[in-house]
Amino acid sequence: MSKDYLLDESRMKKVATGHGLCVVSDEVTIEGYPVGLMYREKPSKAGDSGWRFFSGCEDDKFLNNPKNHSELDVNVVANYDSSVIALLDSPIGSVFEKGPDAEAFVAVTDWSPLD
């Protein structure tokens, strides 16, 4: 099944190349929400950066359905929300969140994807 992404591949700029693949919520790539939660876990396979991107508004039912996520190049996510770019070199275990009215991400210290 093909997804109807908001940004066409032909409009993508090379703003964050070389980072590998990531998992991103359809709320970002289809619904157009900005990234509100990003974390980096241990890569699950070759080519995986370990980055996971979400709007932060997804409920458990949405998150538990694998059809609601895509595996895309990190550069694609950076084209949707350039605020992630400055954090892409953060180490595995990093977690950042951004509130709906915030302009910058803040580090999350009370949760880790490595737990």
C-alpha positions as a Python dict, from the first residue, in 0.01 Angstrom:
ca = {
    (1, 'M'): (0, 0, 0),
    (2, 'S'): (138, 337, -103),
    (3, 'K'): (112, 628, 139),
    (4, 'D'): (16, 981, 44),
    (5, 'Y'): (301, 1182, 198),
    (6, 'L'): (267, 1560, 226),
    (7, 'L'): (604, 1630, 65),
    (8, 'D'): (683, 1494, -277),
    (9, 'E'): (1021, 1323, -310),
    (10, 'S'): (1115, 1561, -592),
    (11, 'R'): (1090, 1855, -346),
    (12, 'M'): (1332, 1705, -94),
    (13, 'K'): (1649, 1900, -27),
    (14, 'K'): (1972, 1745, 94),
    (15, 'V'): (1972, 1894, 443),
    (16, 'A'): (2065, 1593, 658),
    (17, 'T'): (2219, 1325, 440),
    (18, 'G'): (2431, 1033, 552),
    (19, 'H'): (2245, 955, 875),
    (20, 'G'): (2068, 643, 753),
    (21, 'L'): (1714, 523, 801),
    (22, 'C'): (1469, 604, 1079),
    (23, 'V'): (1114, 527, 1186),
    (24, 'V'): (869, 817, 1162),
    (25, 'S'): (504, 849, 1254),
    (26, 'D'): (247, 917, 984),
    (27, 'E'): (131, 1210, 1198),
    (28, 'V'): (450, 1384, 1083),
    (29, 'T'): (473, 1271, 720),
    (30, 'I'): (104, 1250, 628),
    (31, 'E'): (-84, 1469, 878),
    (32, 'G'): (183, 1741, 886),
    (33, 'Y'): (240, 1767, 1260),
    (34, 'P'): (586, 1887, 1363),
    (35, 'V'): (817, 1645, 1541),
    (36, 'G'): (745, 1670, 1913),
    (37, 'L'): (938, 1365, 2035),
    (38, 'M'): (1255, 1216, 1897),
    (39, 'Y'): (1475, 948, 2045),
    (40, 'R'): (1764, 733, 1939),
    (41, 'E'): (1775, 367, 2025),
    (42, 'K'): (2014, 94, 1922),
    (43, 'P'): (1979, 39, 1547),
    (44, 'S'): (1761, -261, 1464),
    (45, 'K'): (1944, -353, 1142),
    (46, 'A'): (2213, -240, 901),
    (47, 'G'): (2147, 110, 771),
    (48, 'D'): (1919, 202, 1063),
    (49, 'S'): (2025, 521, 1245),
    (50, 'G'): (1825, 429, 1554),
    (51, 'W'): (1628, 755, 1532),
    (52, 'R'): (1252, 745, 1597),
    (53, 'F'): (1037, 1052, 1529),
    (54, 'F'): (683, 1122, 1653),
    (55, 'S'): (448, 1418, 1683),
    (56, 'G'): (405, 1339, 2051),
    (57, 'C'): (26, 1330, 2014),
    (58, 'E'): (-6, 965, 1909),
    (59, 'D'): (-208, 740, 2139),
    (60, 'D'): (-122, 378, 2220),
    (61, 'K'): (-365, 239, 1961),
    (62, 'F'): (-198, 449, 1689),
    (63, 'L'): (154, 361, 1804),
    (64, 'N'): (83, -12, 1823),
    (65, 'N'): (-25, -28, 1457),
    (66, 'P'): (286, -66, 1238),
    (67, 'K'): (89, 68, 940),
    (68, 'N'): (101, 412, 1108),
    (69, 'H'): (481, 440, 1073),
    (70, 'S'): (725, 448, 787),
    (71, 'E'): (1091, 364, 756),
    (72, 'L'): (1247, 657, 572),
    (73, 'D'): (1581, 829, 535),
    (74, 'V'): (1651, 1076, 817),
    (75, 'N'): (1692, 1343, 549),
    (76, 'V'): (1321, 1308, 469),
    (77, 'V'): (1223, 1385, 829),
    (78, 'A'): (1460, 1684, 829),
    (79, 'N'): (1272, 1818, 526),
    (80, 'Y'): (946, 1799, 721),
    (81, 'D'): (1092, 1954, 1037),
    (82, 'S'): (1436, 2115, 1018),
    (83, 'S'): (1449, 2159, 1398),
    (84, 'V'): (1568, 1797, 1427),
    (85, 'I'): (1889, 1857, 1230),
    (86, 'A'): (2098, 2004, 1512),
    (87, 'L'): (2038, 1693, 1726),
    (88, 'L'): (2105, 1417, 1473),
    (89, 'D'): (2459, 1350, 1593),
    (90, 'S'): (2338, 1284, 1949),
    (91, 'P'): (2436, 944, 2087),
    (92, 'I'): (2222, 634, 2121),
    (93, 'G'): (1999, 675, 2426),
    (94, 'S'): (1924, 1042, 2358),
    (95, 'V'): (1565, 1163, 2395),
    (96, 'F'): (1431, 1508, 2310),
    (97, 'E'): (1086, 1662, 2324),
    (98, 'K'): (931, 1989, 2214),
    (99, 'G'): (599, 2127, 2334),
    (100, 'P'): (337, 2250, 2088),
    (101, 'D'): (435, 2616, 2134),
    (102, 'A'): (808, 2561, 2183),
    (103, 'E'): (1067, 2645, 1922),
    (104, 'A'): (1346, 2422, 2049),
    (105, 'F'): (1380, 2067, 2175),
    (106, 'V'): (1479, 1997, 2534),
    (107, 'A'): (1654, 1684, 2659),
    (108, 'V'): (1438, 1430, 2840),
    (109, 'T'): (1613, 1288, 3145),
    (110, 'D'): (1339, 1076, 3306),
    (111, 'W'): (1305, 818, 3026),
    (112, 'S'): (1546, 630, 2802),
    (113, 'P'): (1483, 403, 2503),
    (114, 'L'): (1756, 181, 2646),
    (115, 'D'): (1556, 91, 2960),
}
